[in-house]
């Protein structure tokens, strides 16, 4: 009985070793195409989506959510969103930006998507690897991130006119250059 268990154990280790070696060889030989203009295969996409969804869900579960109904918090978030998010995540009535079609996976249109506040906070703060979603927590404090989350809770219900009106009233994004400072956003 011991010999049989030992043989099974050795076989399992050998099979996993061969699989690991095959995986490393596949990667080393460039078998996995990382080009953003070539979609993932269905199995790879399913694994990546499940990994992302479960990772965010588990890590955001215990985050306490503040009151997101404060109009000043929502207003601040509108300015932050307009300054940092619209090129990828769009705004009500906005068509694709120049950058969006080249991103893979394509970012969600947040003007049409309602997000869980805990998950939105975690994603904005920590970003998502291999998606182009930056970790804004390295340059923005938690209250600022919560302002974006508060705004995101209202965004799917806004018309284009409502969006433009709230952004026009929003305080300026202190992280962005002022109107008197040169902006490099439109330089080639």
N, C-alpha and C positions, 0 to 999 in steps of 0.2 A: 504494500500500500504506500509506503514511504517513497519507493522508487517511482511509482506512478505519479505521485504528487510532485516530485522533483522534476520529472520529465515534463509534466504539464507546465510547471513554473518556468522552466528553461525555455520551453516552446513559446510561451507568452512573451517572455522577455525578448527572445530572438525575433518574434514577429513585430513587436513594437520597435525594436532596434532597426530592423529592415525598413519599416515604415518611416521612421525618423530620418534614416539615411536617404531614402527616396525623396522625402520632402526637402531636405537640405540640398540635395542634388538638383531637384526641380527649381528651387529658388536660385541657387548658384548659377545655373545655366540660363537664367533669365526666362524661365518658362511662364512665370506669372507676369502678365502685361499690366503695368501700373499706369498706363496712359489714361488720362481723364476723358478722352473721347471714345474709349472702348468700354462698353458696359461690362459689369461682372457677369459671370455665368449665374444661372438661377441658384445653384447650391451655395456659391460663395456669397451672393447677395443675401440669401436667407440667413446664413450664418452671421454675416456682418450686422444685419438688421436686428436679429435676435440678441446678439452680443451687446449692441448699443442700447437697445430698449431695456434689457435686464440690468445692465450696468448702471444706467441713469436711474432706473426705478429703485434699485437697491440703495444707491448712494444718496438719493434725494428723500427717501421715505421719512426720515426723522427730522427734516428741516422744519423749524417752526415758521409758519407764515404770518407776517404782520397784517394789520388791517390795510387792505389794498384799495379801499374806497375813498381815501383822502384825495380830494380834487387837486391839491398842490402836488402830491406824489404822482398822480396820473399826468399832470401837466409837465412836470420835469421829465418823466419818462417819454413823453411825446417828443420833446426836443432831443433827447438822447437817441431815440429810435430813428428820428429823421436824419440825424447826423451820422449814425454808425451802422444802421441796419438795412436801410431801404435798397441799397444797391444789390443786396443778395436776397432779402426777404420781402421786398416790394412794399407798396402802400395801396390803399383802396384806389381802384381805377388805374393803377400803374401797370404798364406792360413790362415785358422783360427788359432788364438793364443790359448794358454792354457785357458785363461780367457773368451774369447768370447762366447763359447757354453753355459757357465753357466750364462750369463747375459740375463735378460728378462726385458724389451724388448731388443732384440739383437741390438747393435749399428749399425748404417749405415756404409757401406763400403765406406769411403770417397774417395777412389781411383776410385770409379765408380759413385759418386754422386756430382752434381754441386749444391752448396748452394747459396742462396741469401746472399750477403756480410753483410748486416745489421743483418739478422737473425743469421748468423754464429757468428758475433761479440757478439751479445747479449747472445747466448747460451754458448759460450766459457767463457764469463765474469761471467755470473750468474748461469750456470749449469742448470740441469733439475732434479727436485725432482723425486724420486722413479725410476730412470733410471740408476744410477751409474755414470752419467755425473757430474763431479765436477765443482764447481764455481771457475775457474782459476783466476778470478778477485781479489780474496783475496790474491793471491801470485804473480800476474803478473800485470804490468801496462798496460794501454791502448795501447801504441805503440807496446808492445810485442804481445798483443792479435791481433792487426791489422796485424802484420807480419804473424801470423798464418793464418789469413783470406786471406791475399795476396797469401800465399802459396797454400791454399785450392782452390783458383781460378784456379791454374795451374795443380793441382794434377790429376784430371781426364784425362788429355791429356798426362800424362807421361807414358813412358814405364818403366819396372823395371830397366833397365840400366840407364835411365835418372834420375830416383828417386835416385838410389845409388850414382850417380855422384854428384847431387846437395847436398845430405846429407853429402857426403865426404868433400865438399868445405864449408859447413855451419859452422858458428862460434859455439863454444861450448855453450851448454845451461848452463848459469851461475847458475841456480838453482839446477843443478845436481852435484853430487860429481865428482871431477876431476879424472883422471886416477891414481893419486897417493893416493887418498883418498879411503877408503874401501867403496864398494857399497853393499847395503843391498838388492838390487833388486832380487838377486837369492837365498836368504836365505829362508829356509822353514818357 
